[in-house]
C-alpha cells in the first residue's frame, strides 16, 4: 500500500537534508559517541560492543531524521551533538591519555 501523499516531503531540499542527516549525520553522532566513551572507559570493551550498539544507534538516528518536520534542524541538532561528543573526547584524552 503506497504512502499517503499529504505526509510525504514535497521539497527536494528537505528530502536531501533528511536523507543526508539520516545517513551521514547519524553516523557521525554514533561514532563520536563511541569515541567519547573510549576516552573515559576501557577502549577494548567499547570497541567490541560498538559493532552492535553503533549500528543500533545509527539506525535509530536515521529513523529520527525521517520523522522530523525540518531536515535542516535535524542537521543542526546532529552537528551540535557531534561537537558535544567531540569535546568530551578531547577532554577525555586530555585527562586520561593512553600513553
Residue pairs with C-beta under 8 A, 6 or more apart in sequence:
9 15
9 18
9 71
13 71
14 70
14 71
14 72
15 71
16 71
17 70
17 71
17 72
17 74
17 75
18 65
18 66
18 68
18 71
18 74
20 71
20 75
21 65
21 71
21 74
21 75
21 78
22 61
22 62
22 63
22 65
22 66
23 62
25 61
25 65
25 74
25 75
25 78
25 79
25 82
26 57
26 58
26 59
26 60
26 61
26 62
26 64
26 65
26 78
27 58
28 78
28 82
29 57
29 61
29 78
29 81
29 82
29 85
30 54
30 57
30 58
30 61
31 54
32 81
32 82
32 85
32 86
32 89
33 57
33 85
34 46
34 50
34 53
34 54
35 85
35 89
36 85
36 86
36 88
36 89
36 92
37 46
38 46
38 47
38 92
39 88
39 89
39 91
39 92
39 93
39 96
40 88
40 92
40 96
43 98
61 78
64 74
65 71
65 74
65 78
68 74
